[in-house]
């Protein structure tokens, strides 16, 4: 069985991630940040957090996409 924490740690410590962090993969860096932001927002809403009314990304206040 694969261990998520070990596999993720190996990825973060690896050469590919270093190159991404150093700007070699600028677009990938943007995508990873967007994914991180989306996951954080989902967790925020799941824990009862609210979103501001005016969102640059078009998400309405209180919307979860689960309705």
WOQUI-V784731 format. One record per residue. PSI is psi in degrees with one decimal (none if undefined). Layout:
psi->[PSI,PSI]
This chain:
psi->[141.1,142.0,113.4,-50.7,-42.2,-46.4,-43.8,-42.1,-42.5,-40.2,-48.0,-33.5,-6.3,169.6,-39.6,-44.9,-39.3,-45.1,-40.4,-45.8,-31.8,8.9,-3.5,-31.7,65.5,-44.2,-40.6,-37.7,-41.7,-41.3,-43.9,-41.9,-42.8,-40.9,-42.3,-43.9,-42.0,-44.1,-41.4,-43.3,-42.4,-43.2,-40.0,-49.0,-40.6,-31.1,8.4,5.2,157.6,158.5,148.3,152.3,-44.8,112.4,130.6,-26.5,8.6,10.6,125.9,155.9,131.0,-7.3,137.5,-13.3,3.3,-0.9,none]
